[in-house]
Amino acid sequence: MSKKQKTSNANASSLTADAIRTRTESLESNFHWLEFDDNSTPKPPIDPDTWLEIGPRLQTIDQETKFCDVEILREVLQLRSSLDDRDQEEVRWARNRSNPFDVKAGQFMTRAAVKIANVDAIFGWQLCQRGESDDLMYFVDVFGGPGGCSEYVLWRNDGWNAKGFGFSTKGDYEFHPEMFRMGAPESFDPFYGANDEGNIFDPENVASFVEYVKSQTDRLGAHLIMCDGGFFVKNNCQEIISKQLYLCLVLLAVAVIRPGGNAILKVFDLYTSFSVGLVYILTKSYGKVSIVKPASSRPANSERYLVCQNRLNRESLFARYLMSINQVLWENKHCDHDIIHLVSPKTMQEDKDFYNFIRNSNEDLARKQIAGLKALIDNVQGVRPAEKVDRQLVQDTLWRQWKLDHKSRVSPTDGFAKCAPDYALECVGKATLELFESSDTPLCGKRMLKKTFGNPNDWFFMPVDVTADQGRSIRTVFLSKGNGNVFCYDREKANWTQIKDYQVVLSPRTVLYGEIVEEISAKGEKQKIVHALHIMDAILLGGQEVRALPLDKRNILCCKFAKAMNRPLSHQNSSTVRPIPVRCKTLLPMMELDSFFSNVSIHELINGAKVIGSDLDSFDAQESKRFYIPRGLLFVRSVQTASKGAEKQLDFGKAFASRILWAWSKTSQIYSSAQRFDVAKEPNLVYRQDFDEFIEKCGDKK
């Protein structure tokens, strides 16, 4: 029978949608898990003297029967070996047809996204999504190029509500976020280590990645680590060859995940004492560890997922221990001897709960693999054809079951075919576009204060660097179509101009108000100017409508968005050009004007000039401290107070139209009443003392 005939015969399905759901739920419901009580169970001491054993490097796993029945292991290995003598084209064809629940990538770039979605669904979508939160969902994707898993997590979190850090080897396993079809790639940050080649076994790369993730997550770590990669190995040595990969995955799972976080790690065989020792360490580092084979995984392979939930709040002793093990493996990779186990088998066997957990899991999964291998061999021999299924019905049913059947809020390629004016009109509408042509109102004299502001409690302010557009420093509305296509609105030309002088990265369907600021860094006797985007307000953030929200809520979301977009200017030892930093302005009530001035400091420039500077947070330890020079304050109204005292929150349009600029053309304008100065006040300028008097009078009236 030809392959064409085989394929056409398989189209007649014997499975209904209900049967598909029932069978997949049955396949996935009986997996093994182990819970660890952090309060009642003592932490095992790490004792390298008794745990570690050095011996001849393993060549086969046929004697690894401490954690699996010898007959079961022997049968698995024999069946797998028998496929090596078959016609490999026939084996590949049969393997592709052997799983009736083998779904396609669909809207995602690779099947890895669908398999992670399958695992996520098994655990009630509690692994890859945080829900409503003012903080980002931080995740790590290891050895996951081109990035299907990351694409899924970004999509599941509506794009920029999650931020990912990728760690993989350059070349065949490199990340390609520009190929994402669903999740916008702007909040995904590939990292290739201290040596910029991405070898995930290199201790220097591993240590630098851990430090990088910590530096970008307020030292807390990520919420999730994933790995769906692995080496393709034809024979029974996959576990041996994947040894250091397993080690580095577990190392990172205990080193970069914050308390309460989760891990999804794809592995294969878990028969050797070395591999089982890694699982043992996970069970002492997480509240619950499960070993599951999802329905989307082919039944004839040994693929399984370690799903670890609720990272325990304890010192990372295991992380340091595994770091030292990885250093030994790295330095001795060409030696005849190797680390045979990193936790003593006796320790693991005497822990009865753990021993039963790992042995039962190994044997149950091995039995399922034996059945899958026999079916595959029969299929290759023509003894038993593949099960007849309607592939489209399976795809549609499982996608609904895994909640993959809705479209993304924003596609990375939506705006490519549209010109900027049309794209902006589609994003915000004509009425809002007309707002962009307005200028802020300048403060011109003390007498304007009462008439302009009325009640100071209705107003907030932000320090600004740009009081008048000059060169690269501009304050205006920015529009992003994604993939680095960012435009700024030119009021004089009433048109959009693409930014080409520096790289700005913002998610598509973003429309925000901000300024390009000159940030100044000092290191020794050198000073460096870095341009950065400071967000002030927003209409759309990565497809999310925010214009109708109150000003303070918009500011919170702008801060969250800035964290998602921002990346340090350079990774350690990397020559990659990085986009300019993105920050969000701090929004301060007018009544706290005095505290703002108390927090600015005097900085000396390289030419000896002394300036008022606002200090900025560093994005990582590699960067020097930076500051920028505020040249004025922009006031924005947040509420409208009615005559009867009722307050109405203002949306973006009304707040944008209300903006008032207090520009400082003279340093004396920001002196306090306690500071001495002999310069006479100019009537058309507003001084800090004028504001102090105005705010004090309004406070007295209350």
LINTA-V506164 format. One record per backbone hydrogen bond with DSSP energy under -1.0 kcal/mol. CO is the residue of the C=O (numbers start at 1). NH is the residue of the N-H. If there is no record, write none. Layout:
CO;NH
CO;NH
//
This chain:
2;6
3;7
4;8
5;9
6;10
8;11
10;389
16;20
17;21
18;22
19;23
20;24
21;25
22;26
23;27
24;28
25;29
29;31
32;291
34;289
37;41
47;50
47;51
48;52
53;340
55;338
61;64
63;65
69;73
70;74
71;75
72;76
73;77
74;78
75;79
76;80
77;81
78;82
81;84
83;86
87;91
88;92
89;93
90;94
91;95
92;96
93;97
99;102
101;103
105;108
111;115
112;116
113;117
114;118
115;119
116;120
117;121
118;122
119;123
120;125
121;124
137;163
138;223
138;224
139;165
140;226
141;167
144;147
146;176
147;151
148;152
149;153
150;154
151;155
152;156
153;157
154;159
155;158
159;162
161;137
163;139
164;189
165;141
166;191
167;143
171;174
176;179
177;180
185;188
187;164
189;166
192;198
193;196
197;170
202;206
203;207
204;208
205;209
206;210
207;211
208;212
209;213
210;214
211;215
212;216
214;217
214;219
217;220
222;258
223;262
224;140
225;264
226;142
227;266
237;241
238;242
240;243
242;246
243;247
244;248
245;249
246;250
247;251
248;252
249;253
250;254
251;255
252;256
256;222
258;261
261;311
262;225
263;308
264;227
265;306
267;304
272;276
273;277
274;278
275;279
276;280
277;281
278;282
279;283
282;285
282;286
285;312
287;36
288;309
289;34
290;307
292;305
294;297
298;301
304;267
305;292
306;265
307;290
308;263
309;288
310;287
311;260
312;314
315;317
316;320
317;321
318;322
319;323
320;324
321;325
322;326
323;327
324;328
325;329
326;330
327;331
328;332
332;335
336;57
338;55
341;53
344;348
345;349
346;350
350;352
351;355
352;356
353;357
354;358
355;359
356;360
357;361
358;362
359;363
360;364
361;365
362;366
363;367
364;368
365;369
366;370
367;371
368;372
369;373
370;374
371;375
372;376
373;377
374;378
375;379
376;380
377;381
378;383
378;384
388;14
389;391
390;394
391;395
392;396
393;397
394;398
395;399
396;400
397;401
398;402
399;404
400;403
411;414
413;416
415;418
419;423
420;424
421;425
422;426
423;427
424;428
425;429
429;433
430;434
434;437
435;438
441;661
445;448
446;449
448;452
449;453
450;454
453;455
455;458
456;459
458;638
458;639
459;590
460;636
461;588
462;634
464;631
470;473
473;470
474;516
476;514
477;489
478;512
479;487
480;509
480;510
482;485
484;486
485;481
486;499
487;479
488;497
490;494
490;495
495;490
497;488
503;580
509;543
510;480
511;539
511;540
512;478
513;536
513;537
514;476
515;534
517;532
519;530
520;627
521;528
523;526
526;523
528;521
530;519
532;517
533;583
534;515
535;585
537;513
539;546
539;547
540;511
541;544
544;541
546;549
547;652
550;554
551;555
552;556
553;557
554;558
555;559
556;560
557;561
558;562
559;563
560;564
561;565
562;566
571;574
581;533
583;535
588;461
589;592
590;593
592;596
593;597
594;598
596;599
601;613
603;611
605;608
609;605
611;603
613;601
614;628
620;623
625;522
626;616
627;520
628;614
631;664
632;464
633;662
634;462
635;660
636;460
638;650
640;648
642;645
646;642
648;640
651;655
652;656
653;657
656;659
659;441
660;635
661;443
662;633
666;669
667;670
668;671
669;688
672;675
682;685
687;691
688;692
689;693
690;694
691;695
692;696
693;697
694;698
695;699
696;700
697;701
698;702
//
